[in-house]
Amino acid sequence: MADPLSHFNEEGRARMVDVSDKEVSKRTAVARSSVTMHTDTLQRIKQGQVQKGDVLAVAQVAGIMAAKNTAQWIPMCHPLMLTGINILFSDNDDDTLYIEAEVKTTGKTGVEMEALTAASAAALTIYDMCKAMQKDMIIGATYLVMKSGGQHGDYTIG
């Protein structure tokens, strides 16, 4: 288990963890989120009939940009050179659009926050692009599905 106080210095103040002595390894993280909406809103997204444009294309770019810029708005995250980002969308013929973000790097620290940020930004972008049609969309739980690599090993939900 990780040291729960690793983000605090000797004075009890926040600090960025020093990863200088960690080994470089291949790291991957996958996060998911969702947006629940009316059936007609989801159909318009899937058919490309949203006035603001191609919702999924814009959300995909937003997720990629968010992953690349995670360290700019999550204070203790290290700026990382990401080697791959993929955002996938699906629905199970219900009223929910599911988002999965996979982020990869080769480095000294993991990409869990980048994957979570990508999934969150994609969900927020979907909401933003469709809010004129429906304001009561619900952004669902955003969570880490899996991570691999690093000192603490692999993790898979459930």
N, C-alpha and C positions, 0 to 999 in steps of 0.2 A: 504494500500500500504506500502511496506517495506521502511524503512529509506534509501534513496539513498546514504547516507554517512556512513553507518554502517561498512564499511570496511576501514575506516580511523580513526586514533587516533587523539588526541588533537593537535598534531603538523602537521596534514594533511598527515601523512605517512600511508602506508598500514599496516593493522593489521588483524589478524584472529579474527572474531567475537566471543565474549564470550557467550557460550550457557549454562553456569553453571546453570542459573535460569530457563531455559526452561523446560517444562514438557516432559517426555518421552512419545512418542506415536508411533503407528504403521505407517510407512511411505512407500509409493510405488511411483515409477516413471517409466514411459514408454517413450522411445525415439525411433525415426526412422531415418534411413538413406537409401541410395540406391546406386547401382552401375549400370550404363547403359553401355551396351557392344554390340558387334555384336551377332547375333543370334547363330552362331556356337560356340562362346566362352561360352555363357550361356548353350548351349546344352552339351558341353564337361564338364562343371562344374557339371551339373545335372546327367550326365552319369558316373561321376567319372573317366574321361579320361584326367585329367590334369597331366602333367608330374611330378609336385612337390607333388602330393598326393591329398587327399580328402579335397578340398578347403573349403567346408562348415564346416567340422569337425574342421579344423585348425582355421577358422575364429570364430567359436563358442568358442573355448578355448581362443583365443586371446581376444575376447570381455569380457569373464568372468575374465580373468587375468587383463585386463585394468580396469574394474570396481573395482576390489579389490585393485588396486594400484593407484587410481585416485589422492589421496592426495599427492603422491610422485611427480606428475608433474603438478598439478594445485595448485599454491602456497597457496591460502587461504582456500582450502578445508580441512575439518576436517577428520582425519583418522577414518573410520567407521567400525563397526562390521556388515557386511552385512549378512542378514539371507536368502536371496534367489536371484539368478540371472538366468534369462532365456533369451536365444537368439533364435529368430525364423527367418527363411528365407522363402520367397515366391516370386513367379513371376506370372504375369497375362497373361502368354503366349505372353508377349511382350519382349523387349530386356533389361528389367530392373530387377535386383535382389534386392528385398526389404529386409531390415533388421529391426527387431524390438527387442529392448532390454528392459526387465523389471527387475528392481532392487528393493529389499525390505530390510527394516531394522526395528528395534525397537530402537528408540533413540531420541536424542534431536535436531537433524538437518536432513534435507532432503537428498534424494539420486538422485536429478535431475542431478547433474554433473556426478555421477557414471553411470547413464543410458545413458547420452549423450556420455560419454567417451567409454562405451561398444559398442555402435552403430558405433561410429567413428573408433574404433580399428578394428572391424569386417570388415568394408568397406575397410579400408587401407590394411588389410590382404588379402582380395579378390583381390584387385589390385596387391599387391605384388606377389601373387601366379600365377596370370594370365598375368602379364606384358610381358612375353616372347612371348605370343600369340598375345597380343593386347596392345599397349601402349596408345591408345587414349580413353580408358575407362573413363567415367565421374562419379566421386563421387558426388551424388546429395546432396540436402539440408539435413542437420541433424538438427532435431528439437525435442522439448519436446512435447509429445502427451498429457500426463496427469501426475498429481502428486496428491497424497492424503496424508492427515495427516498434523500435525503441526499447528502452530499458525496462519498462513495465510490461512488455509483451503485447499480445493480441487481446482484443476485447470484442465480443459479439453480444448484442442484446439478447436477453432471455435464454 
